[in-house]
Amino acid sequence: MNLLRDTLSIFWRFLALGCISFGGPAAHIGYFQKTFVERLHWLSQDDYGKLVAVSQFLPGPGSSQVGFAIGLHRGGLAGGMAAFLGFTLPSFCLMYGLAHYMQSPASAGWMPSVIQGLLLLAVVVVADAVLTMAKQFCQSWYTRCIALTSALLLISFSTIYLQFILLFTAGLLGFFGHQYFVNSTQVSHQTRSYHKTWLALFIFALLFMASIFIQANYGATDSPLLSLAANFYQSGSLVFGGGHVVLPLLQQNIEASLNTEQFLFGYAAAQGVPGPMFTLATYLGAQLLPTSPLFGATIATFSLFLPGLLLMYALHQQWAMLSARVSIAGAMAAINAAVVGLLLSAWVNPVVSHGINQLSDVLVVVILFTGYRLLKLPIVLLILLSISYGLAWL
């Protein structure tokens, strides 16, 4: 009975936050800190800081992983799942409602204009993400070279397999050449050991290999459900650096199945809903499976989130010990630099190439960028401005 009560308590706390958590992953981290550390005292500031640090190094949705880990800390696996479901449900419902409306005849007249306006906001949001991540992850000459090389290669030869190769190669460079990427004196040395949750790691690896096999042997027309789950699981396994990085990975995985403008519209709309940006998968899943949109949305969302949750479950206790190894820290530093290049290539194509079509679009992008990055205007206001601009061309 106590377990059920605690699980329900965790669910309702995170559901309330999921309804009001606007502002993206960094803001979510602040909401969690104020609610669960300062007000409810569910965990100490030191423990919370460790969970945030783990989320920065693992692939997956950072803020959702932190919320999941808080639930784990409070109520075990049931608590972790309750936290994830509560925080994700509001944005899932909003993005599914948007996808459902997009498929109705009533949206056909004016929706293309709205899409065009929101594409300009996507140009601004991705540009801001590139600048922020470059400042954080590309502080040395070596990391800048990796980022620029990755961007140039992906712009020239844009395939999902090249993305895998670049991320893997960057990891090897950082692992074996860690002295060029991290200062060993800044890496803390932990000797404490923890019980390793090998089952979660095994499931993660098994599903990843299965996703590669399905991609190679089944197309979207042969087995749409398997293909949908494989594409989104694979993307979720490689999203280093935050929710924005899901854009290039998903775009490459599903570009043959969905109109680019529809894809970017969903990405821009995901900025305006509370909760995790990964619920872009909700919108895309409903669009990709129009015969069963709710089922498609659920499969896509769960598949995109699952890898990050499995890794957080497996490693949230022993990450301090692993990250103390300079080779691991070097590999992560190099991978994060490659991720910056990945996102920069996505900003060039498809975001800018599909978003900016005329001179007035450039002026609007400058205005939106000033409001977003310099004036820190609310994202909802910028969404309204973007939509108004799009509708003005009707």
C-alpha positions in Angstrom: 0.0 0.0 0.0 2.8 2.4 0.8 4.5 1.6 -2.5 1.3 2.4 -4.4 0.8 5.7 -2.4 4.4 6.8 -3.0 4.2 5.9 -6.7 1.0 7.9 -7.1 2.5 10.8 -5.2 5.5 10.8 -7.5 3.2 10.7 -10.6 1.1 13.6 -9.5 4.1 15.8 -8.6 5.6 15.2 -12.0 2.3 15.6 -13.8 1.9 19.0 -12.3 5.4 20.0 -13.4 4.8 18.6 -16.9 1.9 21.0 -17.3 3.9 24.1 -16.5 7.5 23.3 -17.4 8.1 25.6 -20.4 11.5 26.7 -21.4 13.4 23.6 -22.4 15.8 21.2 -20.6 17.8 23.8 -18.7 14.6 25.3 -17.3 13.3 21.8 -16.4 16.5 21.2 -14.3 15.7 24.4 -12.4 12.1 23.3 -11.8 13.2 20.0 -10.5 15.8 21.6 -8.2 13.3 24.0 -6.6 10.6 21.3 -6.2 12.4 18.2 -5.2 15.6 19.6 -3.5 14.6 22.9 -2.0 10.9 22.4 -1.2 10.2 18.7 -0.8 13.7 17.6 0.3 13.4 14.3 -1.6 17.2 14.3 -2.2 20.2 16.4 -1.3 21.8 19.1 -3.5 24.9 16.9 -3.8 22.9 13.9 -5.0 20.9 16.0 -7.4 24.1 17.5 -8.8 25.4 14.0 -9.5 22.2 13.0 -11.4 22.4 16.1 -13.5 26.0 15.3 -14.3 25.1 11.8 -15.4 22.4 13.2 -17.7 24.9 15.4 -19.5 27.1 12.5 -20.5 24.5 9.9 -21.5 22.6 9.9 -24.7 18.9 10.7 -24.4 16.7 13.5 -23.1 18.6 15.1 -20.3 15.8 16.6 -18.2 13.6 13.5 -18.6 16.5 11.3 -17.4 17.0 13.5 -14.4 13.3 13.3 -13.6 13.3 9.5 -14.1 16.4 9.3 -11.7 14.6 11.4 -9.1 11.7 8.9 -9.3 14.1 6.0 -9.0 15.7 7.6 -5.9 12.3 8.2 -4.3 10.4 5.0 -5.2 12.5 2.5 -7.1 11.7 1.5 -10.7 8.0 2.1 -10.2 8.8 5.6 -9.0 11.0 6.2 -12.0 8.3 5.2 -14.4 5.7 7.2 -12.6 8.0 10.3 -12.8 8.6 9.7 -16.5 4.9 9.2 -17.4 3.7 12.2 -15.3 6.2 14.6 -16.8 5.7 13.4 -20.4 1.9 13.0 -20.5 0.9 16.7 -20.9 3.2 17.3 -23.9 2.3 13.9 -25.4 -1.4 14.9 -25.3 -0.7 18.3 -26.8 1.6 17.1 -29.6 -0.8 14.2 -30.4 -3.7 16.7 -30.6 -1.7 18.9 -33.0 -0.9 15.9 -35.2 -4.5 14.8 -35.3 -5.6 18.3 -36.3 -3.0 18.5 -39.0 -4.6 15.5 -40.7 -8.1 17.1 -40.7 -9.4 18.9 -43.9 -10.0 22.0 -41.8 -6.3 22.7 -41.5 -5.5 22.5 -45.2 -6.3 26.1 -46.0 -4.1 28.0 -43.6 -1.8 25.4 -42.0 0.9 25.8 -44.7 1.3 29.5 -43.8 1.6 28.6 -40.1 4.2 26.0 -40.9 6.2 28.5 -42.9 6.1 31.0 -40.0 7.2 28.3 -37.5 10.0 27.1 -39.8 11.6 30.5 -39.2 11.4 30.0 -35.5 13.1 26.6 -36.0 16.0 28.5 -37.7 16.4 30.6 -34.6 16.1 27.8 -32.1 18.6 25.5 -33.8 21.1 28.4 -34.3 20.9 29.2 -30.6 21.4 25.5 -29.7 24.5 25.3 -32.0 26.0 28.4 -30.4 25.3 27.3 -26.9 26.7 23.8 -27.4 29.7 25.1 -29.3 30.6 27.3 -26.4 30.2 24.4 -24.0 31.8 21.6 -26.0 34.2 23.2 -28.4 36.7 25.1 -26.2 39.9 23.6 -27.6 41.4 23.5 -31.1 40.9 19.8 -31.3 37.2 19.8 -30.5 36.6 22.7 -32.9 38.3 20.7 -35.7 36.1 17.6 -34.9 33.0 19.8 -35.0 33.8 21.6 -38.2 35.0 18.4 -40.0 31.8 16.6 -38.9 29.6 19.5 -40.2 31.4 19.7 -43.5 31.2 16.0 -44.2 27.5 15.7 -43.2 26.6 18.7 -45.4 28.4 17.2 -48.3 27.3 13.5 -47.7 24.2 13.5 -45.6 23.4 9.9 -44.6 22.5 8.3 -41.3 25.4 5.8 -41.7 27.9 8.7 -41.9 26.5 10.0 -38.6 27.2 6.7 -36.9 30.7 6.6 -38.4 31.5 10.1 -37.2 30.2 9.6 -33.7 32.1 6.3 -33.4 35.3 7.7 -34.8 35.1 10.8 -32.5 34.7 8.4 -29.5 37.8 6.4 -30.5 39.8 9.6 -31.0 38.8 10.9 -27.6 39.4 7.5 -25.9 42.9 6.9 -27.2 43.9 10.6 -27.4 42.2 11.7 -24.2 45.2 13.9 -23.3 44.1 16.3 -26.1 40.5 16.6 -24.9 40.6 16.6 -21.1 42.9 17.7 -18.4 43.5 14.7 -16.2 44.1 16.9 -13.2 40.4 18.1 -13.5 39.0 14.5 -13.5 38.1 13.4 -10.0 39.3 10.0 -8.9 36.6 7.8 -7.5 37.3 4.5 -5.9 33.8 3.6 -4.7 32.2 0.8 -6.6 28.6 0.0 -7.2 26.5 -2.9 -8.2 26.1 -2.8 -11.9 22.7 -3.2 -13.5 23.9 -5.4 -16.3 20.4 -6.4 -17.4 19.5 -2.9 -18.4 22.7 -2.5 -20.4 22.1 -5.9 -22.1 18.6 -4.9 -23.1 19.8 -1.5 -24.4 22.5 -3.2 -26.6 20.2 -6.0 -27.7 17.5 -3.5 -28.8 20.0 -1.3 -30.6 21.4 -4.3 -32.6 17.8 -5.3 -33.4 17.0 -1.8 -34.6 20.0 -2.0 -37.0 18.8 -5.4 -38.3 15.3 -4.2 -38.8 16.5 -1.1 -40.7 18.6 -3.2 -43.0 15.9 -5.8 -43.7 12.5 -4.2 -43.3 11.2 -1.0 -44.9 8.4 1.3 -43.8 6.1 -0.4 -46.3 7.0 -3.9 -45.3 6.5 -3.6 -41.6 5.6 -0.1 -40.5 5.4 -0.7 -36.8 8.8 -2.5 -36.6 10.4 0.2 -38.8 8.9 3.0 -36.7 10.1 1.5 -33.4 13.6 0.8 -34.9 14.1 4.2 -36.3 13.1 6.0 -33.2 14.9 3.7 -30.8 18.1 4.1 -32.9 17.8 7.9 -32.9 17.2 7.9 -29.1 20.4 5.8 -28.6 22.5 8.4 -30.3 21.2 11.8 -29.1 24.2 13.1 -27.2 23.9 16.8 -26.3 20.2 17.3 -25.6 16.9 17.3 -27.3 17.9 19.5 -30.2 20.2 16.8 -31.5 17.2 14.6 -32.2 16.5 16.8 -35.2 19.3 15.6 -37.5 19.1 12.0 -36.4 15.3 11.6 -36.9 15.4 13.7 -40.1 17.8 11.2 -41.6 16.0 8.2 -40.3 12.5 9.1 -41.6 13.2 11.6 -44.4 11.8 9.2 -47.0 8.5 8.8 -45.1 7.5 12.3 -44.1 7.5 15.7 -45.8 10.4 17.9 -44.6 8.1 20.8 -43.9 5.8 18.7 -41.8 8.9 17.4 -39.9 10.2 20.9 -39.2 6.8 22.1 -38.2 6.6 19.5 -35.5 10.1 20.4 -34.3 9.1 24.1 -34.1 5.8 23.3 -32.3 7.7 21.1 -29.8 9.4 24.3 -28.6 6.1 25.7 -27.5 4.7 22.9 -25.3 5.7 22.2 -21.7 7.7 19.2 -20.9 10.3 17.3 -22.9 11.2 18.2 -26.5 11.4 14.5 -27.3 7.6 14.4 -27.6 8.3 15.6 -31.1 8.2 11.8 -31.6 4.5 11.9 -30.6 3.7 14.2 -33.5 5.9 12.3 -36.0 4.6 8.8 -34.9 1.0 9.9 -35.5 1.9 11.4 -38.9 3.8 8.3 -39.9 1.1 5.9 -39.0 -2.1 7.7 -40.1 -4.3 4.5 -39.9 -3.6 4.2 -36.2 -2.2 7.6 -35.1 -2.5 7.1 -31.4 -0.7 3.7 -31.6 2.0 5.3 -33.8 2.5 8.2 -31.5 2.8 5.9 -28.5 5.3 3.5 -30.1 7.4 6.4 -31.5 7.5 8.2 -28.2 8.3 5.2 -26.0 11.0 4.0 -28.5 12.7 7.4 -28.5 12.8 7.7 -24.7 13.6 4.1 -23.9 17.3 4.0 -24.6 18.1 7.1 -22.4 16.0 5.6 -19.6 17.7 2.2 -19.8 21.1 3.8 -19.6 20.1 6.1 -16.7 18.8 3.1 -14.8 21.9 1.1 -15.4 24.5 3.8 -14.8 23.1 6.5 -12.5 24.8 5.0 -9.4 28.2 4.1 -10.9 28.8 7.0 -13.3 31.1 8.8 -10.9 33.4 5.8 -11.0 33.3 5.5 -14.8 33.7 9.3 -15.5 36.8 9.3 -13.4 38.7 7.5 -16.1 40.3 10.0 -18.4 39.8 7.8 -21.4 36.0 7.8 -20.9 36.0 11.5 -20.3 38.1 12.1 -23.5 35.7 9.9 -25.5 32.7 11.9 -24.3 34.4 15.2 -25.0 35.1 14.2 -28.6 31.6 12.8 -29.1 30.1 16.0 -27.9 32.2 18.0 -30.3 31.0 15.8 -33.2 27.5 16.3 -32.0 27.9 20.1 -32.4 28.9 19.5 -36.1 25.9 17.2 -36.5 23.6 19.9 -35.3 25.3 22.6 -37.4 24.8 20.5 -40.6 21.1 20.1 -39.7 20.8 23.8 -39.3 22.2 24.3 -42.8 20.0 21.6 -44.3 17.1 21.1 -43.8 16.4 24.0 -41.4 17.7 27.0 -43.2 17.3 25.6 -46.7 13.6 24.9 -46.1 12.9 27.8 -43.8 14.3 30.9 -45.6 12.8 31.5 -49.0 12.9 35.3 -49.4 14.6 38.5 -48.1 11.8 39.3 -45.6 12.4 35.9 -44.0 15.9 36.9 -43.1 14.7 40.0 -41.4 12.1 38.1 -39.4 14.8 35.6 -38.4 17.1 38.4 -37.1 14.1 39.8 -35.1 13.2 36.4 -33.6 16.9 35.7 -32.8 17.2 39.0 -31.0 14.1 38.3 -29.0 15.1 34.7 -28.3 18.8 34.9 -27.4 19.3 38.5 -26.4 16.0 39.7 -24.9 15.0 36.3 -23.6 11.4 36.8 -24.6 8.9 34.0 -23.7 8.9 31.2 -26.3 5.1 31.4 -26.5 5.3 35.1 -27.7 7.8 34.2 -30.3 5.6 31.4 -31.6 2.7 33.8 -31.9 4.9 36.3 -33.8 6.1 33.5 -36.2 2.6 32.3 -36.9 1.4 35.9 -37.4 4.1 36.4 -40.0 3.2 33.2 -41.8 -0.5 34.1 -41.9 0.3 37.6 -43.2 1.3 35.9 -46.5 -2.0 34.2 -47.0 
